[in-house]
Amino acid sequence: MERVKSVQLKDGRVLDADIVVVGVGARPLTTLFKGQVDEDKGGIKTDAFFKTSVPDVYAVGDVATFPMKMYNDIRRVEHVDHSRKSAEQAVKA
């Protein structure tokens, strides 16, 4: 497997990178991970820090199904603010 070393932007600039995060489409695409991670309610099941059932693998944004204390339930949230905040929470973990 080859590792990411850089990414090229549309304007031609090249940035050093260790990881690439890809957002594709308007609906959560979880089929790529079918049978590899636990799923629940149409999303990839995570804990409060967005850890999946696979060690060292996190899911953030609208693909993540996570515990919401205010509803005492597991939910998915499709909102750009949630995507940003869930990524921050995962980084803390």
trRosetta pair geometry for C-beta under 8 A, 3 or more apart (Angstrom, degrees):
i j d omega theta_ij theta_ji phi_ij phi_ji
3 18 8.0 -25 173 -154 108 59
4 7 7.3 4 -171 -57 116 86
4 17 5.4 -48 142 104 116 101
4 18 6.5 109 84 178 101 18
4 19 6.3 129 59 -99 140 16
4 20 5.3 179 -105 -22 162 103
5 16 7.1 -56 163 -144 61 69
5 17 7.0 90 125 60 18 68
6 14 5.2 25 165 177 134 99
6 15 6.2 163 -158 83 82 39
6 16 5.4 -53 -99 -108 85 36
6 17 5.6 119 -127 21 26 87
7 14 7.2 169 83 -152 35 59
7 15 5.5 -14 58 59 84 91
7 17 4.9 34 -11 -4 99 147
7 20 6.3 130 -78 -102 127 107
8 12 6.9 -25 -174 -151 101 29
8 13 7.3 163 -154 86 58 38
8 14 5.1 -28 -99 -98 73 77
9 12 6.9 -30 75 37 78 21
9 13 4.7 6 38 59 119 87
9 14 7.6 -152 9 -77 78 28
9 15 6.8 59 -32 -8 105 107
17 20 6.3 64 145 -70 142 76
23 61 7.3 -137 -108 -162 108 172
24 29 6.0 -15 79 6 104 146
25 29 6.0 93 47 -41 134 116
28 42 7.0 110 65 148 131 93
28 43 6.1 -24 139 -106 164 82
28 61 7.9 167 -108 116 100 94
28 62 4.8 -139 -73 120 106 94
28 63 4.3 155 -155 -91 112 65
28 76 7.0 -78 -27 -170 158 146
28 78 7.5 -119 -40 -94 104 104
29 32 6.1 49 138 -9 100 107
29 63 7.0 -44 54 -95 48 121
30 33 5.8 -66 -173 46 64 102
30 34 7.1 99 131 -63 77 73
30 39 6.2 103 160 -116 144 126
30 42 7.3 164 10 171 146 51
30 43 6.3 -175 -71 -139 144 33
30 44 5.6 -177 -129 -49 114 85
30 63 5.6 152 -77 -152 89 102
31 34 5.2 -7 -154 -32 51 117
33 36 4.8 -103 -169 57 69 113
33 37 4.9 -9 160 22 124 108
33 39 7.9 142 98 -67 104 107
33 44 6.2 15 83 -97 150 123
34 39 7.7 -17 -114 -30 59 141
36 54 6.8 -7 154 -54 83 141
37 44 5.3 19 109 -149 136 105
37 45 7.3 -173 148 44 94 76
37 52 4.5 -35 -147 176 128 134
37 53 5.3 148 -156 41 67 97
37 54 5.4 -79 -97 -11 89 109
37 57 6.8 -125 -91 109 125 138
37 59 7.2 130 148 -40 164 132
38 44 7.5 102 82 -166 53 61
38 45 4.3 -47 108 48 99 125
38 52 6.9 170 39 -175 80 82
38 53 4.0 93 -1 -27 104 142
39 42 7.6 -14 175 -146 109 3
39 43 6.6 173 -154 90 80 30
39 44 5.9 -56 -105 -106 72 41
39 45 5.8 168 -133 -16 13 92
39 65 7.4 87 -166 18 55 134
40 43 6.6 -26 70 63 60 75
40 45 4.2 68 7 -81 108 110
40 65 4.8 -148 76 101 89 152
40 74 5.7 -6 121 124 136 146
41 65 5.0 140 61 -129 102 143
41 74 6.1 169 7 107 138 101
41 75 7.0 -73 112 -120 157 34
41 76 6.3 -165 113 -15 109 103
42 65 7.1 128 68 -68 58 126
42 76 6.2 -81 84 -5 98 150
43 59 7.6 157 167 132 95 141
43 62 7.5 -128 -111 155 121 50
43 63 5.6 148 -148 172 88 40
43 64 5.7 37 168 130 129 9
43 65 3.4 146 74 -38 117 93
43 76 4.3 154 -39 -84 144 124
44 52 5.8 -37 160 -111 113 117
44 59 4.0 176 87 -88 134 177
44 63 5.2 26 10 146 107 94
44 64 5.8 -45 67 -104 90 48
44 65 6.5 173 68 15 32 84
45 52 7.0 103 80 -140 60 70
45 53 6.6 40 79 -34 104 104
45 65 5.2 -35 -97 71 52 107
45 74 7.2 -4 -130 -173 90 144
46 49 7.6 -124 164 76 108 45
46 50 4.5 0 171 -142 152 41
46 51 5.9 137 -157 60 87 34
46 52 5.6 -53 -96 -81 79 54
46 58 7.2 54 -127 -154 131 62
46 59 5.3 -146 -59 55 126 97
46 64 4.9 -20 7 -157 135 103
46 65 6.7 149 18 68 77 50
46 66 4.8 -27 72 -89 99 90
47 50 7.2 -89 63 -17 59 13
47 51 5.0 -3 32 50 106 92
47 66 7.2 29 121 -139 13 88
47 67 7.1 -9 -159 6 46 111
48 66 6.5 111 -105 -176 36 110
48 67 5.7 -48 -73 54 82 108
48 89 7.6 -104 150 173 65 134
49 58 7.7 -78 129 -121 78 114
49 89 5.9 -153 -139 152 52 94
49 90 6.3 116 164 -106 70 47
49 92 6.9 -120 -138 80 104 92
49 93 3.6 107 173 -76 132 135
50 58 4.8 55 120 -164 97 99
50 59 5.9 -140 -176 65 92 52
50 60 5.2 25 -166 -81 155 76
50 64 5.5 -32 -132 -137 97 151
50 66 6.4 -43 -89 -90 67 135
50 86 5.5 109 -74 -179 143 95
50 89 5.9 113 -5 97 115 107
50 90 4.2 -58 68 -80 130 100
50 93 7.0 -160 50 6 80 146
51 57 7.5 97 -160 76 62 51
51 58 5.8 -53 -99 -99 43 76
51 90 7.7 149 -58 -129 57 85
51 93 6.2 -145 -51 161 102 158
52 57 4.7 -42 45 100 120 97
52 58 6.4 179 -11 -113 88 20
52 59 5.3 76 -65 -10 111 104
54 57 4.0 15 85 30 107 133
58 90 4.3 105 179 -150 153 129
58 93 7.1 147 -95 67 132 134
59 63 5.3 -102 -178 102 114 104
59 64 4.3 160 115 -87 95 89
60 63 7.7 47 74 53 27 91
60 64 5.5 -10 -120 -27 18 139
60 83 6.5 97 141 -153 95 59
60 86 4.0 161 -152 117 90 109
60 87 4.6 100 163 -74 163 64
60 89 7.8 158 -115 57 112 93
60 90 5.3 -93 -67 -18 122 143
61 64 6.3 115 57 5 41 101
61 82 7.0 115 -133 109 41 88
61 83 3.8 26 -110 -119 88 91
61 86 6.0 -157 -44 64 37 135
61 87 7.2 26 -46 -49 84 95
62 76 6.2 65 -165 173 61 107
62 77 6.8 -111 -106 90 67 44
62 78 4.3 47 -119 -107 126 71
62 79 7.7 133 -77 13 100 39
62 82 7.3 91 -69 90 67 123
62 83 6.7 -33 -23 -76 76 100
63 76 7.7 -60 -179 -138 7 121
64 76 6.7 153 85 -123 45 80
64 86 6.0 172 47 -174 152 152
65 74 5.4 51 160 160 99 104
65 75 6.7 -153 -150 112 74 13
65 76 5.0 -50 -93 -64 72 86
66 74 6.7 -164 103 -150 13 77
66 75 7.1 -37 60 62 59 58
66 76 7.8 102 14 -94 71 46
66 86 7.4 180 -9 -125 156 120
67 73 7.7 173 -145 99 58 26
67 74 5.6 -44 -89 -96 53 72
68 71 4.7 30 98 33 114 103
68 72 7.8 -61 91 -10 69 16
68 73 6.0 -11 55 67 96 70
68 74 7.2 141 10 -119 79 21
68 75 4.9 -11 -5 26 131 115
69 72 6.8 19 -164 -75 37 53
71 75 6.4 50 60 -26 148 133
77 82 4.1 -165 106 -119 123 170
78 82 7.5 57 52 49 0 138
79 82 4.4 89 66 4 91 106
79 83 7.2 -155 94 -10 48 83
80 83 5.4 -48 -152 29 38 116
80 84 6.7 37 153 -17 66 101
81 84 5.9 -54 -154 36 34 110
81 85 6.2 22 154 -11 68 111
82 85 5.8 -62 -140 45 31 104
82 86 5.8 30 162 -20 69 109
83 86 6.2 -55 -140 37 23 107
83 87 6.5 25 157 -19 59 108
84 87 6.0 -62 -157 34 27 111
84 88 6.6 27 150 -18 64 106
85 88 5.5 -49 -149 34 37 114
85 89 6.4 39 151 -21 66 104
86 89 5.5 -50 -148 36 36 114
86 90 6.4 39 152 -21 65 103
87 90 5.7 -52 -148 35 32 112
87 91 6.5 36 152 -22 64 103
88 91 5.7 -53 -151 32 32 113
88 92 6.8 36 150 -22 63 102
89 92 5.7 -50 -155 29 34 114
89 93 7.0 35 148 -21 63 101
90 93 5.6 -52 -156 29 38 113
